[in-house]
Amino acid sequence: MENRMNRKMGIWFTLMALIAVAFLSGIWAWLTFDELGFGGVFPPNPVLPQLTRNTLFVIYMARTVLSTVNIAILSLLTASYAVLYSKTRSIFTIGLLIFSAVFLMKDVLASPFVLGTLRYIGVTVTLTGLSWIALVEPLLELIALSVLLYLSIEY
């Protein structure tokens, strides 16, 4: 009974921590929107004429909050799989560890904070994400999904 109560408390604590992460990342995104190169006047875009500063702000906020929560969840999963692997030494667990770690790297690289910081320091990053980072993200996803496919076929 006590183990079940500890598990429920852990779930509630994790949920509250994720809500706090989402709230803080939203505040951070709101405060850094203009500083990371997204502010100012946007020239008319013939492909996306409805892309105004307000629309971009909402997209940036939503993407930042979702990305940061994903990073937090993947960090917890990676740590959990690392602890589980240290106890069991299972090939399946190391596959899950690699999968979660690669997806964590992918989400960190695709985070609006990272993209905005790269833009701020002079690395070419466009609003559509077409830069060298656009190649890294699908490559990392390919690695993670290949590990998952291997584990699915093997076990």
C-alpha positions, 0 to 999 in steps of 0.5 A: 500500500505504501509503495502505491502511495509513493508511486502516486506521489511521484506521478503527481510530483512529475506532473507538477514539475512538467507544468512548472517547466511549461509555465517557465518556458512560456515566460522565457519565450515571451521575454526572449522573443525580440532578443533572439532575432524574431522581433522587428518588422517582417517583409511581406512573404508571398508564400505565407502572407498571413504570417504576421508578427503576432502569428509568429509569436503564438507559434514560437510560444507554443513550439517553445513550451511543447519543445521544452516539455518534451525535453523534460520528459525525454530527460526523465526517460533517459535517466530512468532507462539508465538506472534500469540498465545499470540494474538489469544489463538488458540489451532491450533496455540499452536500446530504449536508452539509446532511443530516448537519448537520441530523441533528446538530442534531436529535441534539444537541437530543434528547440526554438531557444537553440535555433534563436540562439544560433540565429543571434550569434550569426548562424544562418537559421531561417523561419522554415528551419532550413540550415545545417540543423535541418539535416541533423534533426532527421538524421537523429530521428533515423538513428532512434527509429532504427534502434526501435525497429531493430529491437522490435524485430529482435525481441 
